[in-house]
Structure formats: structure tokens, C-alpha cells
Amino acid sequence: MTTHAPAAAVDDPQDARREAEELALLERTWAPARGIRGWLTTTDHKAIARRYVVTTFVFFVLAGLNAVLMRLQLSRPEMTLIGPDRYNQLFTVHGTAMMFLFAVPVMQAMAIYLVPLMVGARNISFPRLNAFGYWMFLIGGVLLFTSLYVNTGPDAGWFSYVPLSGPEYSAGKRTDVWAQTVTFTEVAGLVAAVELLVTILKTRAPGMTLARIPLYVWSILVTSLMIVFAFPAVAMASTMMLAMDRLVATHFFNQAEGGDPLLWQHLFWFFGHPEVYIMFIPGLGFVSSIVETFSRRKVFGYPVMVASLLVTGFVAFGLWVHHMFATPIPQLGRSFFTAASVLIAVPTGVQIFCWIATIWSGRPKLTTAMLFAIGFIVVFTIGGLSGVMIASVPFDLQVHDTFFIVAHFHYVILGGVVFPFFGAVYLWFPKITGRLLSERLGRWHVGLFFAGTNVAFFPMHLLGLDGMPRRIYTYLPETGWGNLNLLVTLGATIIVASVAVFIVNVLVSLRHGVRAGEDPWAAATLEWATPSPPPSYNFRHVPVCESRAPLWSEDGVPAAALPVMTGLDAHKRQILVTTVLDALPDNRHKHPEDTPWPFWMAASLGVTFIGAIFSPWFYVWGAGLATLAFAKWAWPTGKYAEDLVMPKRGPR
Amino acid sequence: MSRPRLPVGDVGHLPTHAFHNRDMMWWGTVSFIAIEGFTLVLTATVYVYLRKNFSTWPPEGIARPDLVAPSVLVALMLASLPLMRMIDRASRAHDLMRVRHLLTVATVVSLAFNLLRIWELTQSLNVRWDTNAYGSAQWLVLGAHGTLLLMQYVETLGMTLIFWRGPVEKKHFSDASDVAGYWFFIVLSWLPLYLLCFWGPRWF
């Protein structure tokens, strides 16, 4: 890496005019087009991430409304608000949406916004792929909810077990909708993972060695690697096997012809269990950022924290069979997966101790974000403890398919995903919008959410221990489950109120929030070294990273100046590519221009996959359409051509 | 209020393209190879998993797959690898004419791969996808890899057209080099799957 040149502050008055000209030029080079054209063509990671986050949150609210309807139905015995068929669709779409349309994608969406800024890059590594991924995700989500509202919603549960979801027991198109929703979301998830991986590996700021990567970015690196190896299992199982069993009569899961229903469970959970960690490892990263920022010191035990993330990501692939303890698997297998399930609590526990040590030895400030981080520690730990309980086979067999399981995974997911997500919004909202969220409303939000979560989900443990099965649309008064269910419904209402407070807070703060400035929290990482909201080009100059907390001179003390590197061409969309391990400057990559073709490519695949619900021939015609769209996407236009070897040939 | 910036270096002298692991696109290609390669591993796992449900493989009444066309495909694939080395070397030398002609040959070879795969599916396997789980497994492995063959053809054809029609920038040589790298993956990943699908029914 280049060593320090003699100090020469760039805010010298003589440079003011040149700086203004350069910023205007950068804005012309990087800014998206205006209006609907800009909306369809932009490849700015921030613009795409914003709409991604909002879209995932809309799906969160819609799936939450499903939950409200289910809770109203279960609030008293023998309620007749919702019948069994509708109830099946409601819980299936609730689970499918929360997992495939909210928990994982919202984390990726936040990462798409934050990671390029945190590593000091001007954009994400593959910006057109990023736009494509969003459109694929949107089509998948709209497909799922539209199908629900026209009474064709999937109804075989979010993990769509065969034979229930197979052609024999699920006539009609409901399960096909599920399979294709998964296809859309998995494609979106995979391309986002690739973009984030390459952004982290190849576009880090000079000096950001592996030992200086922010813990949040580490969490995304681990998550993205996990996605690369977890998502193919469910994509293959749903698109190439379940959908084909239903569409063209293959026999993967048909026991009569040598197929195997348990194979579905293996493939699904080989994805499904790492999915749990894929959801909450970014949450761990959020908590690290929050705790570091508001404790005013670097996170205690950085190497151990990184090692814990890596170990969690690795061991997560050795747990999937603990979802299948109720199936006939060998005794040795049960013992192995029990041991692994207990083992994985260790690295997460280590991180919790590190956060507590950080808070303990820092100067903690109890902002709303910090309260959400503390709420996470409490709720997630309870979920983790019940997880260790059900890792034990005899206990698992007792509570299998009961509300105890529902309680466990809601503690894990709300604790591990939603609490950190809300905390992250309070931390980074000023960066994204330029305004602070109201702390007063924030305290109501966190208080209600913490109370609602515990009131809604703790009694479910008791209901499960009392034998109440999950996925039943009603129950008899003689069971004695009525009062606890009413309490659960009350808790759900409190959660609704807290989310409503959050939405009001966002809407009010967008217009009337206190202006944030570049770095309202005096935080440590590079995303705070650019205006709020960041300009289209993110950074005027490439920031240089000289420590794990590049904006602090020592714990909690803002650095006087930010070292930068100049030399990227402002006339072109150039980003700096650095080496993988040491982040040494290596080459200047020409970034692609904005284009509508990722949108059209997603649209053509939308026609393909939705059409394939009805006929396999759509794969043939759709592949042709998609190829045409991809050709337009990838064909060089010659605009801002660099090192031209041969110009475009004109018509002959 | 923003912090003052302190220039500590200049990157204006750095090249605007690079090859292999210095190039960002290379890492993207490697990432997709990881995804696709692991998907192929999973198809093979499904194949082996389903095997246990049958006493004979293939099940009684179904002929074993023919070997001629699949072996020709494997031989052609292996024979094509030196062509890829040549494309890689010509790309690094920024030799426009040579890359252009070699890519044209590669497009024809890739088309032959695809035609042979269609022949394998329809003539060599001796089983349909909907006959039983054995047939489904055979079609799954060949189909999954066949999808990659098709993508390889589209990619190679597209790169060839770019090198004939232009505009060609230096960075496109790096892309052509990546096409060659991806080709290695397609060929090498097929070798164990070829043994599994065409020799497996003879061995287990």
C-alpha cells in the first residue's frame, strides 16, 4: 500500500472550486436518470437496496396480517372466523413469506445498502445483477400474495413436505405457486450473495485487511458463503424435483416408483437449517455495529468474534437432521446431530459474552438501537436455550409439531432477525435518509415490541408442553387452552401496535426528523465518512483504512482527518479493485452503465416460471426470451469505452 | 460537518483491466461455479440416494445406458481443453484475430456438446424421466449438467459475436479468458457424472 504523502488537507480554499466541479462531474457520471426511466434502469446499490428493504417490509406486514387473522381465529375455542382451508393457506403463506420474502432478503437488502459503503466502494460489484435480483424477488413475492388473495395460496406448510405437497394429495396449482415462489427468491438470494461476496473480497478500501473488516461485513461474508452452498439444495428440490413430479410426472418422491419422500426432507432441511443462521448471522453483525457505536469502544474479542461467525457458518451445515428426529433415522445419526445442535450454541454464546464485555467495559448510551440490541440478547438467548432443549431427541419427540416448536423458532427469528433489524434501522436511518428517527417514539416501539414478543410467544411454550399441536385451525373448550391462547392473541396485538408506532416514526421522521449530518453518532466505520444520504458515487475519493475503526483515533474518539486515495476517473464509472487478503490497490474496474435489461430479463423469467406452473413448454419459450434479454444486457454499447481494441462495426 | 480528507496516494496509474484472480469478473465466475458445481454434487447425491430403493440398477426390464455417444462426448470434451488453453493465452496477449477465430471454433464445439447431450438423453439412456425414479435420477443429472452446457453455448456464442462485431475493449480479453475457465469447469465436472450415470448402472 502507498505510504502517507506529506499531509495536505484537501479542504484548502484554493481547491474549493475544483472540488465543486469534480463533485458535479461525479454526480453526472453516477446519478441515475430521473422519473420512471430511472426507476427501471438504475443500478445504484443504494436505490435498489432502499426499494428492496421497503418491499421486504411490505411483505413482512402482509405476512403479519396473516398471523393476526390466525391469532383471532385461535383466540377462543371453536371460533368460526376462518375455515380450515383458508387457515392452511394463511399459515403456509405466513411462514413462506416470513422466511423467503422477509427474514433472509431483508438482511441481504440491508447488506446491499451498507456493505459497499462500509468497505469504501463506489457501488456493489455487479450492479446490473443486483437490479435483476430485486426484480426477481419482487415477482416472486407478488406471485405468492396474489395467489393467496385469489384463493390459490399454497397450503402444505412452509416446508411443503411430500407426499402432502405431491401430485396425489395436492391437486390444483397451490403447491406449484409455492415451488416457483421459492425459485424466484432463491435466484434473487443467490445473485445477491455473489455480488456481496465479490464486493467484500475485491473492492475493500485500501488497507482494509482481513483483520480490519468490520464485524458486520464479516457476518455478511459468512452469510453469503452459506447461501452459495445452502440455497442450491432447495432450489433444486423445489424447481427440478417437486415441480417436475407435479408437472411432468417424474418420480423423485413417489415411493411406488422407487422415489423417496424422506429425500425431500433431507434436501429441504439441508437448506432449511443453514437458513436459520443465514437469517440471524447478519443480525449478529448488526448487534456488533450497534454495541460498538453506542458503547464507544471497539467490540471486545474481535478475533474470537470472527472465529465464532466462521464456526457458526460451518457447523450450521451439520444440523439439518435435527428437524427429522421424528423420522426413522439411525441412532448414530440422532446422536451426531444432537451433539452438533448443542455444539453450535457455543460460538453464539461466545459472541454474547463478547458483547456483554464490550458494554461492560465501554461507556454505553441507551439509545433505541442499543435497547433493541439488548432486547435481542435476551429474546435470542431464550430462543437458543429452548433450541438446546429440543436438540435432545426424547424431548424433541414429546414436543414435535406442537406450539413449543412455534414458540422456539419465533423467539429465535424475532430475537435474531427482527430485533437486530429494527435496531439497525435506528442506527442507519440517518445515513439512508439524512434524518434521525424519533427516540421518543423509538422507546415506545422497543418497549411494546419486547413486551409483545414475550406475551405472544412465551405462553406458546406452555401450550406446546400441554400438547397443543401446531397448524390446527381450532380446538375444543375442554382442552383448557383458551385462556393462554387469548393471552397469545393479546401479545400479537401489542406487536401490531409496536410495528404501527415504527411505521409512524418512519413516516414522520422522513419529513420532520432532526437533520443528521455526515456522522451523527460519531461512529467508527467508513459509511459515516460520506454525506447523509450518500451521493450516487458514495465517496469522492477512495477512503483508506488504517485500523479496525478507521474513523476513530482511539476508542470512541473521532479521528481528525480521513486518509484517502485520489485518481479514479470522474468521467467514467470506475471503482477500485483491491487484493483479497491485504486490500492493496490493484486495478480500476469500469462499472456498467444503467440499463433496463435486467428488468426485462427478470420479466422474461417471470413469464417462464409462472408459465411453467401450467406447461413445461414455458421453459423452452422463456429460455429464448431470457436469452434475448441477456444478450441486450451484456452487449457492449461502446459508451465510455476504455482501451478500445476494435470499434463497433457499422452496417455493411 | 465532514472530516478533512488527507490524500495519501493516487491510483490513477493502475491498469483498467486484469486477468484471472485480479479481475472482479473472475471472482463472480468462480462464485457461480461454486453454486453450479454444488448443485451438480447434489444431483449426484440424489442419484445415489435413490439407488438404495432398487435391488438392481437399472431396475429390471430397463436396458443399461449405451456408452458410445456419451464416450464420444467425453472424448470431445477432453480434446477441447487445449483449445481453451489457447484462448486463454491469446486473450492474455490481446491477440484479437486469434481470439476471434478460436472462439468461433469453440462455439461450434459447444454446439456439438449440446447436440450430443440431446442424443444422450433421447437415445443413450434407454429410459424416460417418468418411467420410474431411476429414470428421473438419470434425467436429473444429465439435465442439470445439460442446462450448464446450454448456458456455456450461449456465453461462448455471445463472446464470439462481440469479438467479430465489436466494440472490443481490452477488458473483453479478460472476459474471453473467463469463458475458457468456465469451460474447464463444465468439462471436468462432467467426468465423475459421466462415470456415475453411464458406468454406474454397470458397477452397482
Boltz contact constraints between the chains, C-beta under 6 A:
constraints:
  - contact:
      token1: [A, 2]
      token2: [B, 9]
      max_distance: 6.0
  - contact:
      token1: [A, 4]
      token2: [B, 8]
      max_distance: 6.0
  - contact:
      token1: [A, 5]
      token2: [B, 8]
      max_distance: 6.0
  - contact:
      token1: [A, 7]
      token2: [B, 6]
      max_distance: 6.0
  - contact:
      token1: [A, 9]
      token2: [B, 4]
      max_distance: 6.0
  - contact:
      token1: [A, 10]
      token2: [B, 5]
      max_distance: 6.0
  - contact:
      token1: [A, 11]
      token2: [B, 4]
      max_distance: 6.0
  - contact:
      token1: [A, 125]
      token2: [B, 24]
      max_distance: 6.0
  - contact:
      token1: [A, 126]
      token2: [B, 28]
      max_distance: 6.0
  - contact:
      token1: [A, 190]
      token2: [B, 35]
      max_distance: 6.0
  - contact:
      token1: [A, 194]
      token2: [B, 28]
      max_distance: 6.0
  - contact:
      token1: [A, 194]
      token2: [B, 31]
      max_distance: 6.0
  - contact:
      token1: [A, 197]
      token2: [B, 31]
      max_distance: 6.0
  - contact:
      token1: [A, 198]
      token2: [B, 24]
      max_distance: 6.0
  - contact:
      token1: [A, 198]
      token2: [B, 27]
      max_distance: 6.0
  - contact:
      token1: [A, 198]
      token2: [B, 28]
      max_distance: 6.0
  - contact:
      token1: [A, 201]
      token2: [B, 27]
      max_distance: 6.0
  - contact:
      token1: [A, 202]
      token2: [B, 24]
      max_distance: 6.0
  - contact:
      token1: [A, 202]
      token2: [B, 27]
      max_distance: 6.0
  - contact:
      token1: [A, 228]
      token2: [B, 34]
      max_distance: 6.0
  - contact:
      token1: [A, 228]
      token2: [B, 35]
      max_distance: 6.0
  - contact:
      token1: [A, 229]
      token2: [B, 38]
      max_distance: 6.0
  - contact:
      token1: [A, 232]
      token2: [B, 35]
      max_distance: 6.0
  - contact:
      token1: [A, 232]
      token2: [B, 38]
      max_distance: 6.0
  - contact:
      token1: [A, 232]
      token2: [B, 39]
      max_distance: 6.0
  - contact:
      token1: [A, 233]
      token2: [B, 42]
      max_distance: 6.0
  - contact:
      token1: [A, 236]
      token2: [B, 39]
      max_distance: 6.0
  - contact:
      token1: [A, 236]
      token2: [B, 42]
      max_distance: 6.0
  - contact:
      token1: [A, 249]
      token2: [B, 130]
      max_distance: 6.0
  - contact:
      token1: [A, 250]
      token2: [B, 129]
      max_distance: 6.0
  - contact:
      token1: [A, 250]
      token2: [B, 136]
      max_distance: 6.0
  - contact:
      token1: [A, 251]
      token2: [B, 132]
      max_distance: 6.0
  - contact:
      token1: [A, 251]
      token2: [B, 133]
      max_distance: 6.0
  - contact:
      token1: [A, 251]
      token2: [B, 136]
      max_distance: 6.0
  - contact:
      token1: [A, 252]
      token2: [B, 136]
      max_distance: 6.0
  - contact:
      token1: [A, 257]
      token2: [B, 132]
      max_distance: 6.0
  - contact:
      token1: [A, 257]
      token2: [B, 133]
      max_distance: 6.0
  - contact:
      token1: [A, 258]
      token2: [B, 53]
      max_distance: 6.0
  - contact:
      token1: [A, 258]
      token2: [B, 54]
      max_distance: 6.0
  - contact:
      token1: [A, 258]
      token2: [B, 132]
      max_distance: 6.0
  - contact:
      token1: [A, 258]
      token2: [B, 133]
      max_distance: 6.0
  - contact:
      token1: [A, 259]
      token2: [B, 133]
      max_distance: 6.0
  - contact:
      token1: [A, 260]
      token2: [B, 53]
      max_distance: 6.0
  - contact:
      token1: [A, 263]
      token2: [B, 49]
      max_distance: 6.0
  - contact:
      token1: [A, 518]
      token2: [B, 2]
      max_distance: 6.0
  - contact:
      token1: [A, 544]
      token2: [B, 8]
      max_distance: 6.0
  - contact:
      token1: [A, 561]
      token2: [B, 3]
      max_distance: 6.0
  - contact:
      token1: [A, 561]
      token2: [B, 4]
      max_distance: 6.0
  - contact:
      token1: [A, 561]
      token2: [B, 6]
      max_distance: 6.0
  - contact:
      token1: [A, 562]
      token2: [B, 3]
      max_distance: 6.0
  - contact:
      token1: [A, 562]
      token2: [B, 5]
      max_distance: 6.0
  - contact:
      token1: [A, 563]
      token2: [B, 6]
      max_distance: 6.0
  - contact:
      token1: [A, 563]
      token2: [B, 8]
      max_distance: 6.0
  - contact:
      token1: [A, 564]
      token2: [B, 5]
      max_distance: 6.0
  - contact:
      token1: [A, 564]
      token2: [B, 7]
      max_distance: 6.0
  - contact:
      token1: [A, 565]
      token2: [B, 9]
      max_distance: 6.0
  - contact:
      token1: [A, 565]
      token2: [B, 11]
      max_distance: 6.0
  - contact:
      token1: [A, 566]
      token2: [B, 7]
      max_distance: 6.0
  - contact:
      token1: [A, 566]
      token2: [B, 10]
      max_distance: 6.0
  - contact:
      token1: [A, 567]
      token2: [B, 10]
      max_distance: 6.0
  - contact:
      token1: [A, 567]
      token2: [B, 11]
      max_distance: 6.0
  - contact:
      token1: [A, 567]
      token2: [B, 12]
      max_distance: 6.0
  - contact:
      token1: [A, 576]
      token2: [B, 11]
      max_distance: 6.0
  - contact:
      token1: [A, 577]
      token2: [B, 24]
      max_distance: 6.0
  - contact:
      token1: [A, 585]
      token2: [B, 11]
      max_distance: 6.0
  - contact:
      token1: [A, 586]
      token2: [B, 22]
      max_distance: 6.0
  - contact:
      token1: [A, 587]
      token2: [B, 14]
      max_distance: 6.0
  - contact:
      token1: [A, 587]
      token2: [B, 15]
      max_distance: 6.0
  - contact:
      token1: [A, 587]
      token2: [B, 18]
      max_distance: 6.0
  - contact:
      token1: [A, 588]
      token2: [B, 14]
      max_distance: 6.0
  - contact:
      token1: [A, 588]
      token2: [B, 16]
      max_distance: 6.0
  - contact:
      token1: [A, 589]
      token2: [B, 24]
      max_distance: 6.0
  - contact:
      token1: [A, 627]
      token2: [B, 154]
      max_distance: 6.0
  - contact:
      token1: [A, 636]
      token2: [B, 167]
      max_distance: 6.0
  - contact:
      token1: [A, 638]
      token2: [B, 167]
      max_distance: 6.0
  - contact:
      token1: [A, 641]
      token2: [B, 167]
      max_distance: 6.0
  - contact:
      token1: [A, 641]
      token2: [B, 169]
      max_distance: 6.0
  - contact:
      token1: [A, 642]
      token2: [B, 16]
      max_distance: 6.0
  - contact:
      token1: [A, 642]
      token2: [B, 169]
      max_distance: 6.0
  - contact:
      token1: [A, 643]
      token2: [B, 16]
      max_distance: 6.0
  - contact:
      token1: [A, 643]
      token2: [B, 169]
      max_distance: 6.0
  - contact:
      token1: [A, 643]
      token2: [B, 170]
      max_distance: 6.0
  - contact:
      token1: [A, 644]
      token2: [B, 169]
      max_distance: 6.0
  - contact:
      token1: [A, 645]
      token2: [B, 96]
      max_distance: 6.0
  - contact:
      token1: [A, 645]
      token2: [B, 168]
      max_distance: 6.0
  - contact:
      token1: [A, 646]
      token2: [B, 166]
      max_distance: 6.0
  - contact:
      token1: [A, 646]
      token2: [B, 168]
      max_distance: 6.0
  - contact:
      token1: [A, 647]
      token2: [B, 166]
      max_distance: 6.0
  - contact:
      token1: [A, 647]
      token2: [B, 167]
      max_distance: 6.0
  - contact:
      token1: [A, 648]
      token2: [B, 166]
      max_distance: 6.0
  - contact:
      token1: [A, 648]
      token2: [B, 167]
      max_distance: 6.0
  - contact:
      token1: [A, 649]
      token2: [B, 165]
      max_distance: 6.0
  - contact:
      token1: [A, 649]
      token2: [B, 166]
      max_distance: 6.0
